[in-house]
């Protein structure tokens, strides 16, 4: 190792006071500025590494270059392109939590790193990038259709070969597919730098229980190495300012991710990042990280995960005022003083369980179901989903009675036991046509229900292609075909993908379904009909009967206008969760208008009719476990 540098030693690495303006590393003329947290009493050094991760230099950080608990120095003679560094504080080496690049994790699941003691260090990601005319799409709440994906899982089995498999570039190549599906907002599972190995920590025993070898000992204790599990999802503390380098097909992960975001925006789509923060994380760092991704990477929103996060401060932050914030709930004071741009979204399982209970006839409540379908708030939005990464896939929800997580190595103890699923006669795959027909109809029912909810619908990648995890409802460590989207099912489930696209289009074409204001269930605007009304065998239900499993829901189109300024059509949705047939009343429309049936999930793969059919009867027959849609024109 070269000798330690001191200020003005004449050997090229001059140390001067920095600027304290921002944590991390900044490029400066003939050198770099390093700013990090340390008390004035701490002994601090900056360690520099060569390409083999050997320490080549160590520069002391004088105590006088301290403001509050921040140290900042300018070190001359250092190159941004070749920078590899860590900090040392009182003899303890640590990686810069504000490093914009991490070096040492460039290869995903690199077994050479699976042993204890490997080293990573910080680097520098050049901020220069030609964003051109890039602008945030700012998709209005009523128009949003979300799609959640894992970078590797979405693109490993997508027919892409070579270095691009499992990378930002591979996801970028499938943007046209997402656009065709009707997606407006893509949510990415963690793409900041995290450690994919769940490395076991060596046990440290207290003195009073430490083993003392005696001569008479015949069997000595032996350490049994524990194979590291793979942290495939990435929900651990990470390096929150660096793009995950192993998700890039090139050596410049920062640029590749920016190209992905820019392409999303060019396609009119938003990019939302999941950000997991461990409890106790520095709250200033959390805010700095979110601002950084908005400023440097133009991301459009964050799904915040973790406990005791500064959510109110985040929501009020001026830098994040036009950034969509997703969390489990918000302080009442935020709802009392809304921003002009609606950017708060409740993201929880509140929708999932009542809807699953109705779909699978698990003692569901029609009243709770209808409340979830019309749930809306003037200030905050709601994200609705029936399946996501944390639980059963959509097909598995109708194929398994219980979870099958044995492959996770935890004796099937992990994952939720409360799934409200149903196998409809066979656990898992089956050749029985009747069972498969029911499952296919239930897939259509689930997607129809999701797209007909007033909140923001969210699909998990692959659910629109009939993807399955073979009953695994906690595939956090499955970096294989269990956790990857199986695009080879495209042909078999092309009808389901098309159905999903047709449902997103129907939602988009009928704003009365997804209005941004809560429904009043009355004709408060004097349009001739209530904005929302319920119907049974007789029209105009005043109350739901106990145990009711079928209902008609009518939306008055006059309460919403299309993009061209014209009022929407009347829309009627018939839900029947019984196994038997139900008859639902069709309210009489004004003169000159008729009800037209346009979708019926009981027709299976041909749920959308080639041409809408006029319904002249005062009731419509809705077959068992199916959903119908009619429009009044």
VENMO-V369472 format. One record per backbone hydrogen bond with DSSP energy under -0.5 kcal/mol. NH is the residue of the N-H (numbers start at 1). CO is the residue of the C=O. Records with the same first field share a line. If there is no record, write none. Layout:
BEGIN
NH = CO  CO
END
This chain:
BEGIN
2 = 56
5 = 58
9 = 6
14 = 12
16 = 14  74
18 = 72
24 = 35
26 = 33
28 = 31
31 = 28
32 = 75
33 = 26
34 = 73
35 = 24
36 = 71
38 = 69
42 = 39
44 = 42
45 = 88
46 = 59
47 = 45  86
48 = 57
49 = 84
50 = 54
53 = 50
56 = 48
57 = 48
59 = 46
60 = 5  58
61 = 44
62 = 60
65 = 62
66 = 64
67 = 70
70 = 67
71 = 36
72 = 65
73 = 34
74 = 16
75 = 32  73
76 = 14  74
77 = 30
78 = 75
83 = 80
85 = 122
86 = 47
87 = 94
88 = 45
89 = 92
90 = 43
92 = 89
93 = 91
94 = 87
99 = 96
100 = 123
101 = 123
103 = 121
108 = 106
110 = 107
111 = 109
113 = 110
114 = 111
118 = 115
121 = 103
122 = 85
123 = 101
126 = 124
131 = 129
134 = 131
143 = 140
144 = 140  141
146 = 457
147 = 185
148 = 459
149 = 187
154 = 150
155 = 151  152
156 = 152
158 = 155
164 = 161
165 = 162
166 = 155
167 = 164
168 = 247
170 = 164
171 = 167
172 = 168
173 = 169
174 = 170  171
175 = 172
178 = 174
179 = 175
180 = 176
181 = 177
182 = 178  179
183 = 178
184 = 145
185 = 145
186 = 270
187 = 147  185
188 = 186  272
189 = 149  187
193 = 239  242
196 = 194
198 = 196  229
199 = 197
205 = 203
209 = 206
210 = 206  207
213 = 211
217 = 214
220 = 218
225 = 223
227 = 225
229 = 198
231 = 196  229
232 = 230  476
233 = 476
236 = 234
239 = 193
240 = 238
242 = 239
243 = 100
244 = 191
245 = 243
247 = 244
248 = 245
253 = 251
256 = 252
257 = 253
258 = 254
259 = 255
260 = 256
261 = 257
262 = 258
263 = 259
264 = 260
265 = 261
266 = 262
267 = 263  264
268 = 265
269 = 264
270 = 184
272 = 186
273 = 301
274 = 188
275 = 303
277 = 275  305
281 = 278
286 = 282
287 = 283
288 = 284
289 = 285
290 = 286
291 = 287
292 = 288
293 = 289
294 = 290
295 = 291
296 = 292
297 = 292  293
298 = 294
299 = 293
300 = 271
301 = 271
302 = 324
303 = 273
304 = 302  326
305 = 275
311 = 309
314 = 310
315 = 311
316 = 312
317 = 313  314
320 = 317
321 = 318
323 = 320
324 = 300
325 = 343
326 = 302  324
327 = 345
334 = 331
335 = 331
336 = 332
337 = 333
342 = 340
343 = 341
345 = 325
346 = 381
347 = 327
348 = 346  383
353 = 349
354 = 350
355 = 351
356 = 352
357 = 353
358 = 354
359 = 355
360 = 356
361 = 358
362 = 357
363 = 361
364 = 357
366 = 364
369 = 365
370 = 366
371 = 367
372 = 368
373 = 369
374 = 370
375 = 372
381 = 344
383 = 346
384 = 382  456
391 = 389
395 = 467
397 = 393
398 = 394  395
399 = 396
400 = 396
404 = 471
408 = 405
409 = 406
410 = 405
413 = 410
419 = 417
422 = 397
426 = 423
428 = 399  426
436 = 432
437 = 433
438 = 434
439 = 435
440 = 436
441 = 437
442 = 438
443 = 439
444 = 440
445 = 441
446 = 442
447 = 443
448 = 444
449 = 445
450 = 446
451 = 447
452 = 448
453 = 449  450
454 = 373
456 = 382
457 = 144  455
458 = 384
459 = 146
461 = 148
463 = 460
465 = 462
466 = 463
467 = 462
472 = 469
473 = 471
476 = 474
478 = 475
479 = 477
480 = 478
483 = 480
484 = 480
485 = 153
487 = 157  485
489 = 486
490 = 487
493 = 489
494 = 491
496 = 493
497 = 493
498 = 494
499 = 495
500 = 496
501 = 497
502 = 498
503 = 499
504 = 500
505 = 501
506 = 502
507 = 503
508 = 504
509 = 505
510 = 506  507
513 = 510
524 = 522
526 = 523
531 = 522
533 = 554
535 = 552
536 = 538
541 = 534
548 = 545
551 = 575
552 = 535
553 = 573
554 = 533
555 = 571
556 = 531
557 = 555
559 = 556
560 = 557
562 = 566
565 = 562
568 = 557  560
570 = 632
571 = 555
572 = 630
573 = 553
574 = 628
575 = 551  573
576 = 626
577 = 549
582 = 622
584 = 620
585 = 536
586 = 618
587 = 585
593 = 590
595 = 615
596 = 631
597 = 613
598 = 629
599 = 629
600 = 607
601 = 627
603 = 600
604 = 601
606 = 603
607 = 604
609 = 598
613 = 597
615 = 595
616 = 614
620 = 584
622 = 582  620
623 = 621
625 = 578
626 = 576
628 = 574
629 = 599
630 = 572
631 = 596
632 = 570
633 = 594  631
END
